[in-house]
Amino acid sequence: QLQLQESGPGLVKPSETLSLSCTVSGGSINSRSYYWAWIRQPPGKGPEWIGSVFYSGTTYYSPSLRSRLTVSVDTSKNQFFLSLDSVTATDTAFYYCARHSSGDGGPAEEDYFDYWGQGILVTVSS
Amino acid sequence: DIVLTQSPATLSLSPGERATLSCRASRSVSNYLAWYQQKPGQAPRLLIYDSSNRATGVPPRFSGSGSGTDFTLTISSLEPEDFAVYYCQQRSDWPPLSFGGGTKVEIK
């Protein structure tokens, strides 16, 4: 069974960099079939897609966050990462990692976010 | 970017009643729309994909319909565990992938 687990600091100061890791177990991140995504959700609001990374390092970013965002992958550790610069209070949210398909003709169900981590609350505050 | 608008924001119903939730896209997403269920303290769970297909393990009381810009999630007879928040999400035109703002189904 595939499992994803977020890790990182729960408190970040304004203007600093938010850095999170997602560890994938029960399957390989080194697959042509999937993207690995970051999604955030401010308390009481809907989810917001942040960005996705392919095993090769190819990335797709939310236009609204692109200028501050880096998503990367380390296939040797079966991990991928989120770095968000110059954070403010509006970046306070639950941050989730998740999987979705690359659309290579596999099951259509996998084209959506079919596996999620449990989420981590990151608060931006001094 | 495609904006998804969900209505109503809150639906107050009793167990056994039928729930009808709406998701409207700012432009056509064909049938590339999913529905998720989220309970407090949990990540969203995929319920419906490609507008009308139930995800693995989802009970048949959940059904989805629609194409283009207007979509509906129907819960035929609410069970106690169905009271939660529901989100739609499109994958038609990305980046960006986008979610709706959610509908909370609460106990009346």
Interface residues (C-beta under 8 A of the other chain):
Chain A: A37 K45 G46 P47 E48 W49 G51 S52 Y60 Y61 S62 P63 S64 Y96 A98 H100 A108 E109 D111 Y112 F113 D114 W116 G117 Q118 G119
Chain B: D1 Y32 A34 Y36 Q42 A43 P44 R45 L46 Y49 D50 N53 A55 T56 Y87 Q89 R91 W94 P95 P96 L97 S98 F99 G100 G101 G102
